[in-house]
Amino acid sequence: MSTVLLLGRPGLRADLIAHLLAQAGVEVRVGFEGAGAGGAVAGAGTVAVLVDPLRPHWAAARAAGKGVVLVADPGAQGRDMVAAMLRGADAVIEADVDAATMVEAIEVVAAGGAVVTPSLVRPLLDAAREDADAASVRLTRRELDILRSIDEGHTVKQTARALGITIKTVENLQSRMFRKLEARNRAQAITRAHALRLLDRDPV
C-alpha cells in the first residue's frame, strides 16, 4: 500500500482518519496547516486524502500526483459529492466507512481508477447533461456582467449605473439573456445560471 498525504483542516475527524489508516498499515504523511506548494511537493507521487479541505488543500491534493480521495461528512448530499468529483476528487467516501473500504478506495485511486458509488451515478449523469446544456448557452461579456450584477442583488438601475450604460440598454440585454437561458424573470435566470455554472465561465 502506498503512502497517503492527508490534507485539510486539523480536528477530531482528521485524527480519526489518520488513526484508521495507520491501523490498516497505511503510511500517513500529514500536511494540514498551510498546505501550499511546499505541501504538494512533499507529497508528490502519493494519493491525497482530503478531510474538511479548504481551497489550498485542493490545489495541494491535485499536485500530489496520484489522485484525490475526499472524506465527506456522513450524510453528505449527492450533489455535494458530485461537486467534489467535478472539482477533482477521484473518489468520495463518507467519514463513517470502515478502514477496509477506505483503503480499497485509496488503492483504486492509486492505480489510476475512480470510485463512484451507485448513489452518485445518477447525479453525475445529470451534471454531465447540465454541462452539455451549458455549452449550448453562449452569453456575451455584457450579458454575463448583467447576470453577475443580478446575482449580487442589484436592481436594473444599479446595474446600469455600475456598468455605465442606460437602463434601457440593461433591459434590452437582460431580455436577450432571458431568452438564451429560457427564463421568465431575474430569479429564474440566476437559478438557471448557477445550475449551468455560467457565472464561472468566461464570455464568448
C-alpha positions as CSV (number, residue, x, y, z in Angstrom):
1,M,0.0,0.0,0.0
2,S,1.4,3.4,-1.0
3,T,1.8,6.4,1.3
4,V,-1.0,8.8,1.5
5,L,-0.8,12.6,2.1
6,L,-3.5,13.7,4.5
7,L,-4.6,17.3,3.8
8,G,-7.3,19.5,5.3
9,R,-8.3,21.3,8.5
10,P,-7.0,19.6,11.7
11,G,-9.5,18.2,14.1
12,L,-11.1,15.1,15.6
13,R,-12.3,13.7,12.2
14,A,-8.8,14.1,10.7
15,D,-7.2,12.4,13.7
16,L,-9.6,9.5,13.4
17,I,-9.0,9.1,9.7
18,A,-5.2,9.1,10.3
19,H,-5.5,6.6,13.1
20,L,-7.8,4.3,11.0
21,L,-5.4,4.4,8.1
22,A,-2.3,3.8,10.2
23,Q,-4.0,0.8,11.9
24,A,-4.7,-0.6,8.4
25,G,-1.0,-0.4,7.6
26,V,-1.0,2.7,5.5
27,E,1.8,5.2,5.9
28,V,0.3,8.6,6.5
29,R,2.0,11.9,6.0
30,V,0.1,14.9,7.4
31,G,0.0,18.3,5.7
32,F,-2.8,20.1,7.4
33,E,-2.0,23.7,8.1
34,G,-0.6,25.9,5.3
35,A,-0.9,23.3,2.5
36,G,0.6,25.2,-0.3
37,A,3.2,24.4,-2.9
38,G,5.5,23.0,-0.2
39,G,3.0,20.5,1.0
40,A,2.3,19.5,-2.6
41,V,6.0,18.9,-3.4
42,A,6.4,16.9,-0.2
43,G,3.5,14.6,-1.2
44,A,4.4,14.3,-4.9
45,G,3.6,10.9,-6.2
46,T,1.1,10.0,-3.4
47,V,-2.6,9.7,-3.2
48,A,-4.0,12.7,-1.3
49,V,-6.8,12.2,1.2
50,L,-8.8,15.3,1.9
51,V,-10.6,15.9,5.2
52,D,-12.5,19.1,5.7
53,P,-10.4,20.8,3.0
54,L,-10.0,24.5,2.1
55,R,-9.1,25.8,-1.3
56,P,-5.3,25.5,-0.8
57,H,-5.7,21.9,0.3
58,W,-7.5,21.0,-3.0
59,A,-4.6,22.6,-5.0
60,A,-2.0,20.7,-3.0
61,A,-4.0,17.4,-3.4
62,R,-4.2,17.7,-7.2
63,A,-0.4,18.5,-7.3
64,A,0.3,15.4,-5.2
65,G,0.1,13.4,-8.4
66,K,-1.6,10.1,-7.8
67,G,-5.3,11.1,-7.3
68,V,-7.5,12.5,-4.7
69,V,-9.9,10.8,-2.2
70,L,-12.3,13.1,-0.4
71,V,-13.6,12.0,3.0
72,A,-17.1,13.5,3.1
73,D,-19.3,14.3,6.1
74,P,-21.6,11.4,6.9
75,G,-24.9,12.1,5.2
76,A,-23.5,14.5,2.7
77,Q,-25.9,15.2,-0.2
78,G,-25.3,13.6,-3.6
79,R,-24.9,17.0,-5.2
80,D,-22.1,17.9,-2.8
81,M,-20.3,14.7,-3.6
82,V,-20.8,15.3,-7.3
83,A,-19.4,18.8,-6.9
84,A,-16.4,17.4,-5.2
85,M,-15.8,14.9,-8.1
86,L,-16.2,17.7,-10.6
87,R,-13.6,19.7,-8.5
88,G,-11.1,17.0,-8.8
89,A,-11.8,14.1,-6.4
90,D,-11.3,10.7,-7.9
91,A,-13.3,9.1,-5.0
92,V,-15.7,10.4,-2.4
93,I,-16.2,8.3,0.7
94,E,-18.2,9.0,3.8
95,A,-16.2,9.5,7.1
96,D,-18.0,6.7,8.8
97,V,-17.0,3.9,6.4
98,D,-14.8,1.2,7.8
99,A,-11.0,1.1,7.3
100,A,-11.1,-1.7,4.7
101,T,-13.5,0.4,2.4
102,M,-11.3,3.5,2.8
103,V,-8.1,1.6,2.0
104,E,-9.8,-0.1,-1.0
105,A,-10.8,3.3,-2.4
106,I,-7.3,4.6,-1.9
107,E,-5.8,1.6,-3.7
108,V,-8.2,2.0,-6.7
109,V,-7.3,5.7,-7.0
110,A,-3.5,4.9,-6.6
111,A,-3.9,2.5,-9.6
112,G,-5.4,5.3,-11.7
113,G,-9.1,4.4,-11.2
114,A,-12.0,6.2,-9.6
115,V,-14.6,5.1,-7.1
116,V,-18.2,6.1,-7.8
117,T,-20.9,4.7,-5.5
118,P,-24.2,3.7,-7.1
119,S,-25.9,6.6,-5.4
120,L,-23.6,9.0,-7.3
121,V,-24.2,7.6,-10.8
122,R,-27.5,9.5,-11.4
123,P,-26.2,12.9,-10.1
124,L,-23.0,12.5,-12.2
125,L,-25.1,11.8,-15.3
126,D,-27.3,14.9,-14.5
127,A,-24.2,17.0,-14.1
128,A,-22.8,15.8,-17.4
129,R,-26.1,16.7,-19.1
130,E,-26.1,20.1,-17.5
131,D,-22.5,20.7,-18.8
132,A,-23.8,19.8,-22.3
133,D,-26.7,22.3,-21.8
134,A,-24.3,24.9,-20.6
135,A,-22.1,24.5,-23.6
136,S,-25.1,25.5,-25.8
137,V,-25.8,28.7,-23.8
138,R,-23.4,31.4,-25.1
139,L,-23.6,34.7,-23.3
140,T,-21.7,37.8,-24.3
141,R,-19.4,39.7,-21.9
142,R,-22.1,42.3,-21.3
143,E,-24.8,39.7,-20.7
144,L,-22.5,38.0,-18.1
145,D,-21.8,41.4,-16.5
146,I,-25.6,41.9,-16.1
147,L,-26.0,38.3,-14.8
148,R,-23.4,38.8,-12.2
149,S,-25.0,42.1,-11.2
150,I,-28.3,40.4,-10.8
151,D,-26.6,37.7,-8.7
152,E,-25.3,40.4,-6.4
153,G,-28.9,41.6,-5.8
154,H,-28.7,44.8,-7.9
155,T,-31.7,46.4,-9.4
156,V,-31.8,47.3,-13.1
157,K,-31.0,50.9,-12.1
158,Q,-28.0,49.9,-10.0
159,T,-26.8,47.6,-12.8
160,A,-27.0,50.4,-15.3
161,R,-25.1,52.7,-13.0
162,A,-22.4,50.1,-12.2
163,L,-21.8,49.2,-15.9
164,G,-22.1,52.8,-17.2
165,I,-24.9,52.1,-19.6
166,T,-28.5,53.2,-19.8
167,I,-31.4,51.5,-18.1
168,K,-33.0,50.8,-21.5
169,T,-29.8,49.0,-22.6
170,V,-29.8,46.9,-19.5
171,E,-33.4,45.9,-20.1
172,N,-32.7,45.0,-23.7
173,L,-29.6,42.9,-22.9
174,Q,-31.5,41.3,-20.0
175,S,-34.4,40.3,-22.2
176,R,-32.0,38.7,-24.7
177,M,-30.2,36.9,-21.9
178,F,-33.5,35.6,-20.5
179,R,-34.3,34.1,-23.9
180,K,-31.0,32.3,-24.1
181,L,-31.5,31.0,-20.5
182,E,-35.2,30.1,-21.2
183,A,-36.0,32.2,-18.1
184,R,-39.0,34.4,-17.5
185,N,-37.5,36.6,-14.8
186,R,-34.3,37.5,-12.9
187,A,-34.8,34.9,-10.3
188,Q,-35.2,32.1,-12.8
189,A,-32.2,33.4,-14.8
190,I,-29.9,33.3,-11.7
191,T,-31.2,29.8,-10.8
192,R,-30.5,28.5,-14.3
193,A,-27.1,30.2,-14.5
194,H,-26.0,28.6,-11.2
195,A,-27.3,25.2,-12.3
196,L,-25.3,25.6,-15.6
197,R,-22.3,27.1,-13.7
198,L,-22.3,30.0,-16.2
199,L,-21.0,32.5,-13.7
200,D,-17.8,30.6,-13.6
201,R,-17.3,30.8,-17.3
202,D,-15.6,33.4,-19.5
203,P,-17.8,35.2,-22.0
204,V,-17.7,34.2,-25.7
